[in-house]
Amino acid sequence: MDKLVIIPTYNEKENIEKIIRKVFSLPGGFHLLIVDDGSPDGTGKIIEGLQQEYPQQLHLIERSGKLGLGTAYITGFKWALQREYEYIFEMDADFSHDPEDLIRLYDACHKGKDLVVGSRYTKGGKVVNWPWDRIFISKGGALYTKLITWMPVNDPTAGFVCYNRKVLSAIPLDKVHFVGYAFQIEMKYRSWKLGFKIGEVPITFKDRKEGVSKMSGSIIKEAMYGVWKMRGFSNHH
């Protein structure tokens, strides 16, 4: 029991069975924890059905209503720490992150990094299927974050990450402020400020195959203001 992949879901019925089967087909014995925010489309039911097939590996936390990405991951992290998982991953349900890359993230983490980011903007990384304005906002946000925080991460908003459990044990999870993209930045920033070694592995990010994107103006705004706030707080607040 050393690898747990956490996937937050909200209305992912088109993708969820495919992604679960894909992760379980990989070598290395990955376990999965799905944190579902009460999807009205029946995502949770599909997962419950598959739990009969994978009783040891597939876990589900059902939450009532949309509580947001950040809190979904925090819930998942706490669950993983209680159960002694050694490597804890964040991944999207929609195949924008290729499950095959979990192996590369794990290898980099296993070989001595404390936290490994599946990065679109490091050498060899790329984005497929995105309109130019979306790439511009995302790349601009990454650069902006780097300038303000000085954090040595090329893709600070990336949501494809492997943590060594010691990182998540060291971060005061109840104090993590943000929920959207800023949550991703904050987790990396806190890890870096605590002196953990961050690695980046190039990935190809493919825009979602099924369903609807969850990007919004308020999420972007939170990230822009959030990085200034982060500079102002230490790991104690």
Buried (B, 14 or more C-beta within 10 A) or exposed (E): EBBBBBBBBBBBBBBBBBBBEBBBEBEEEBBBBBBBBBBEBEBBEBBBEBBEEBEEBBBBBBBEEBBBBBBBBBBBBEBBBEEEBBBBBBBBBBBBBBBEBBBBBBBBBBEEBBBBBBBBBBEEBEBEEBEEEBBEBBBEBBEBBBEBBEBEBBBBBBBBBBBBBEBBEBBEBEEBBBBBBBBBBBBBBBBBBBEBBBBBBBBBBBBBEEBEEBEEEEBBEBBBEBBEBBEEBEEEE
